[in-house]
Amino acid sequence: MKFFKYIYYNVYLASAKYNASPEIPVISYISFAQTNNIISLIYVFLFFTKLVRKFNLPVIYLIIQIILFIVNYYYFIVFKKGDVIVKNEKYSLGKFSFMTEVYLFLSVLLTGLTGYLFQEF
């Protein structure tokens, strides 16, 4: 969870420059990355167990995305964890803040790769 605190801090600062409510894009960003990670794990699990050969990916993706958005919303906004993170400057990545985009790109790439391997083999 600490990794997502770094993402929250750095994406929040970038989002605050352009949005009146910068929390919503940040929570969406984190939820999107988490959803991709979960789908990758599902693909790997199904690849090794061979339980299911096909499943309805868009429906599962949408359900996981909505659940994670709600969980992240409650964690960061309702429980005020986001305010604590933004006030703490130790989560700043400085000139390495581009790593948040690299993480998102790699999570999408990993989802595509595991999905391809699951479908082909």
N, C-alpha and C positions, 0 to 999 in steps of 0.2 A: 504494500500500500504506500510505502514511502516514495516509490518511483512516481506514483500518480500525484503525490503532493508536489513534486518537482514540476510535473506537467501542469498542474493546476496553477501554480505560482507564475510560471513563465507565459503560459497562454493567457492567463487572466490579465497580466500587464499589457500584453499585445492587444487583447480584446478591449481593454478599458479605453484605449485611444480612439476607438471607432464606434463603440456601442454604449448606449445609455445603461443597459443591463448586461454587463460583460460576463455574468455567471452562466447564462444559458448557452452561449457558444462553447464555453469551456467544458461544461458538463456534457454537452453533445459530443465534443471532441474525445473526451475520456471514455464515454460510453461506446462510441464507435470503435475505438481501439480495443477496449475490453471485449466487445462483441466479436471482433475479428479473432482475438486470441481464443475465445471460447469455441468459436466455430472451427478453428484450427485443431484444438484439442479433441473436439467431437470427430473430426475427420481422421485424426491419428488413432483414436480409440476404435472407431468403426473399421478402419483399415486393418488393424491387428486382430480384432475379434470377429470380423466378417458377419456381424449380427444382421445388419441391414445393408442392402446394396444400393438402394435409392431412397432418398427422403426429400421432403418438400423444403428445400433450403430457404426460399423467400419467406415462408411463413415462420419457420424457426428463427431466422435472422430477425424478423420484425418483432417477434415475441421477446427474444433475448434483449434486443435493443430497447424496447419499452421498459422491460423490467429493470435493466441496468440504469436507464435514465432516471427512473423513479428512485432507485436505491442511491444513486449518486446525488440526486437532488436532495434527498433527506440527509445524507451524510454531510454534504458540503454547505447546503443552504439552511435547512431547518435546524440542524444541530450546530450551526455556526462554525464548523471546522474550516470552511473556506476563509472566513475572516481571520482566524488564527494563522492560517498558512500565509495569507497575503501580508500580514504584519511581520512575519518572520522572514528576514532577508537571507537566512542561510539556505533557502530553497532556490536562490537565484543561480542560474547557470551562466550568467554573464554572456560572454561572446560565444558560448556553446549552446545558446538557446535554440539554435537550429536543430539540435538533437531531438527536440520534441517532434518536429516534422519528419525526421529520419525514422523515429520510432513508429509513427503512424504509417509511413510508407512501407516499412519492413513488416508491420503487422498485416497490412493488406496483401503484400507480396507473399507472405507465408501462408495466408489463407488461400490465395490462389494456387500456390504450389501444392499444398496439402490436398486441396480439392481436386486438382488435376491428377495427382497420384492416386487418390481414392477412386476416381472415376475410371482411370486407365488400368489399374492393376486390381 
